[in-house]
Amino acid sequence: MPGYFKKRRGPQGPNKNEEKVIRAREAEGAARLAGTIGSKFPSVKSLKVGLTFLGAHGQKLDEKTMTLGPDAPLLFTVPCPGMCGRGSFNFGTKIAETVEAALPFSESGAKCPEPLYAGSADACGCEVRCRMDVDYFPAPPAEKLPATAPPAGSPAAGV
């Protein structure tokens, strides 16, 4: 009669706590690689972002307000709190447009296009409304040029 043979298991992967630590390190590395607001937009003193998340039927799901300084990471992606569980909203291009146009504030919105579940034709429908208030450093005063007399023979010289 054959003896007892214990079934060998393959090598085990990381447990849930180790996976959590790995995800946190990856997010920290991504933030470090992205740079800071001050490095990309040196004229920005602070950036206040107000987010309001609305459900598919217009009910308020969540509201967040973030104040970012020049040393904040240059990541403007926010996860969707809706039922899809995997959608995200990226406000990087809208913030860049606002700062390049030197606008004091900007408002925008978006809907989550992710399907509710795999193979579903229905989209998540979670909506986000964003208001960004940008505070800029004061512009350095322009140097005044000394008043010069117009060249002789020009119409402005009164000849």
C-alpha positions as CSV (number, residue, x, y, z in Angstrom):
1,M,0.0,0.0,0.0
2,P,1.4,3.4,-1.0
3,G,2.4,5.8,1.7
4,Y,1.0,9.2,2.4
5,F,2.2,11.9,0.0
6,K,1.6,15.5,0.9
7,K,0.5,17.6,-2.1
8,R,3.1,20.4,-2.6
9,R,1.8,23.9,-3.1
10,G,3.4,26.3,-5.5
11,P,5.1,29.4,-4.3
12,Q,2.8,31.9,-2.6
13,G,2.3,35.4,-3.8
14,P,2.3,38.5,-1.7
15,N,-0.5,38.8,0.9
16,K,-3.0,41.7,0.9
17,N,-0.9,43.8,3.3
18,E,2.2,43.4,1.1
19,E,0.2,44.3,-2.0
20,K,-1.1,47.5,-0.2
21,V,2.5,48.5,0.6
22,I,3.5,47.8,-3.1
23,R,0.7,50.0,-4.4
24,A,1.6,52.8,-2.0
25,R,5.2,52.7,-3.1
26,E,4.2,52.8,-6.8
27,A,1.9,55.8,-6.2
28,E,4.7,57.6,-4.3
29,G,7.1,56.9,-7.2
30,A,4.6,58.1,-9.8
31,A,4.2,61.4,-7.8
32,R,7.9,61.8,-7.6
33,L,8.4,61.3,-11.3
34,A,5.5,63.7,-12.2
35,G,7.3,66.6,-10.5
36,T,5.6,69.4,-8.6
37,I,3.2,72.2,-9.5
38,G,5.9,74.8,-9.0
39,S,8.3,73.1,-11.4
40,K,5.6,73.0,-14.2
41,F,3.8,76.3,-13.4
42,P,6.2,78.7,-11.6
43,S,3.7,81.5,-11.6
44,V,1.2,79.6,-9.5
45,K,1.1,80.4,-5.7
46,S,-1.7,78.1,-4.8
47,L,-4.4,76.1,-6.4
48,K,-7.8,75.4,-4.8
49,V,-9.8,72.6,-6.3
50,G,-13.4,71.9,-5.3
51,L,-14.9,68.7,-6.5
52,T,-18.6,67.7,-6.3
53,F,-19.6,64.1,-7.3
54,L,-23.1,63.5,-8.4
55,G,-24.7,60.1,-9.0
56,A,-26.5,58.9,-12.1
57,H,-29.8,60.4,-10.9
58,G,-28.3,63.7,-9.7
59,Q,-27.9,62.9,-6.0
60,K,-24.8,64.3,-4.3
61,L,-22.4,61.4,-3.6
62,D,-19.3,63.3,-2.3
63,E,-17.7,66.7,-2.0
64,K,-14.0,67.4,-1.7
65,T,-11.9,70.5,-1.5
66,M,-8.2,70.4,-2.0
67,T,-5.7,73.3,-1.6
68,L,-2.4,72.6,-3.4
69,G,0.8,74.7,-3.1
70,P,3.8,74.9,-5.4
71,D,5.4,71.9,-3.7
72,A,2.4,69.6,-4.3
73,P,2.8,66.7,-6.8
74,L,1.6,67.2,-10.3
75,L,-1.0,64.5,-10.3
76,F,-4.6,65.6,-11.0
77,T,-6.4,62.2,-11.3
78,V,-9.3,61.5,-9.0
79,P,-11.0,58.1,-8.7
80,C,-14.7,57.7,-9.5
81,P,-16.8,57.1,-6.4
82,G,-19.6,55.6,-8.6
83,M,-20.8,52.1,-8.9
84,C,-18.3,51.1,-11.7
85,G,-15.4,50.9,-9.1
86,R,-12.6,51.6,-11.6
87,G,-13.3,54.9,-13.4
88,S,-11.2,58.0,-12.9
89,F,-11.2,61.7,-13.8
90,N,-8.1,63.6,-15.0
91,F,-8.0,67.4,-14.7
92,G,-4.4,67.9,-15.8
93,T,-5.2,69.4,-19.2
94,K,-7.9,71.7,-17.8
95,I,-5.5,73.0,-15.1
96,A,-2.8,73.5,-17.7
97,E,-5.2,75.5,-20.0
98,T,-6.4,77.6,-17.1
99,V,-2.8,78.5,-15.9
100,E,-1.6,79.2,-19.5
101,A,-4.5,81.6,-20.1
102,A,-3.8,83.2,-16.6
103,L,-7.4,82.9,-15.6
104,P,-8.3,83.4,-11.9
105,F,-10.8,80.5,-11.9
106,S,-12.2,77.8,-14.1
107,E,-15.2,75.4,-14.0
108,S,-15.5,72.1,-15.7
109,G,-17.4,68.8,-15.5
110,A,-17.2,65.3,-16.8
111,K,-19.2,62.0,-16.7
112,C,-17.6,58.6,-16.0
113,P,-17.8,56.5,-19.3
114,E,-16.9,53.2,-17.6
115,P,-19.5,50.4,-17.9
116,L,-21.2,49.3,-14.7
117,Y,-20.0,45.8,-15.1
118,A,-18.2,43.7,-17.7
119,G,-20.3,43.5,-20.9
120,S,-22.8,46.1,-19.8
121,A,-24.2,48.6,-22.2
122,D,-25.0,51.0,-19.3
123,A,-22.3,53.5,-18.4
124,C,-21.6,54.4,-14.8
125,G,-23.0,57.9,-15.2
126,C,-21.3,59.4,-12.2
127,E,-20.7,63.1,-12.8
128,V,-18.0,65.4,-11.4
129,R,-18.2,69.2,-11.3
130,C,-14.9,70.9,-10.7
131,R,-14.1,74.5,-9.7
132,M,-10.5,75.6,-9.7
133,D,-9.3,78.8,-8.1
134,V,-5.8,79.8,-9.1
135,D,-3.8,82.3,-7.0
136,Y,-0.7,83.6,-8.9
137,F,2.5,85.2,-7.6
138,P,2.5,89.0,-8.3
139,A,4.2,89.9,-11.6
140,P,7.5,91.7,-11.1
141,P,7.2,95.4,-11.9
142,A,8.4,96.3,-15.4
143,E,11.4,98.6,-15.6
144,K,10.5,102.0,-16.9
145,L,12.5,103.1,-19.9
146,P,13.8,106.7,-19.8
147,A,11.9,109.1,-22.0
148,T,13.9,109.8,-25.1
149,A,13.5,112.5,-27.7
150,P,12.4,111.3,-31.1
151,P,15.1,111.3,-33.8
152,A,15.6,114.5,-35.8
153,G,13.7,114.5,-39.1
154,S,10.9,112.3,-37.9
155,P,7.2,113.5,-38.0
156,A,7.0,113.3,-34.2
157,A,10.0,115.7,-33.8
158,G,7.8,118.6,-35.1
159,V,10.2,119.6,-37.8
